[in-house]
Amino acid sequence: MREGYEGTGPGAITPDGCAVELYARLPVGDEPDVIAAAVPERARILELGSGVGRVTHALLERGFEVTAVDESAEMLERVRGARTICGPIERLDLGETFDVVLLASFLVHAGDVEVRRGMLRACARHLAEGGCVLIQREGEDYHTDVPRERVDPAGFTVRIVSAEPVGDGVDSVRAEYVFPDATWTQTFRARPLTRERFEEALAEAGLKVDRYLTEDRTWVRAVPMSGT
């Protein structure tokens, strides 16, 4: 397990506290629609942190070619129809480039600054000329609007129970997922990033915001600083 991360519930738990069985149950949201609207048709996509393939499979159905990367072999076993690569995102170096690099699931908010820097450098390193990076950020009240819960139409409840400071601007966040037949919890470390700090983090990796894709600015299209 990564330091400060843990998970409980049935089935395998990944190093960052994610439960494989849980993520296999979660429905895909509007992520594929946001992504498809921001990139060329049939683009080659490098998906960093694919998990069980919730977004991967939806992108494949839309005609994209996807390479799915995750540090959990148990997660990648659930991915169908995509090339899969198992390993830490922050150390990834495939020696090839892609039209689109996707960093979703709030991974840019990693509590460890060096992990975040490594992830963003991996994004830039694998980007083809004229390509873009799509990044999913936390909502602006993610750490302050707690506790909160949401009942999903599929019949389960998601709770963000707490977000407690652990030092150096990092919070320990605890989430619960309650289904009629099982409950999972995940505790993870996350670093809130204002818009300014987020853009500074991009600049460290040679990236800049091209545009924010959603009104709440949680989805971002970034390009190399030397690009347009």
Secondary structure, DSSP 8 states (H G I E B T S, - for coil): --TT-EEESSS-B-TTS-BHHHHHHS---SHHHHHHHHS-TT-EEEEES-TTSHHHHHHHHTT-EEEEEES-HHHHTT--SSEEEES-GGG---S--EEEEEE-TTGGGBSSHHHHHHHHHHHHHTEEEEEEEEEE---TTTTTS-SEEEE-TTS-EEEEEEEEEEETTEEEEEEEEE-SS-EEEEEEEE----HHHHHHHHHHTTEEEEEE-STTS-EEEEEETT--
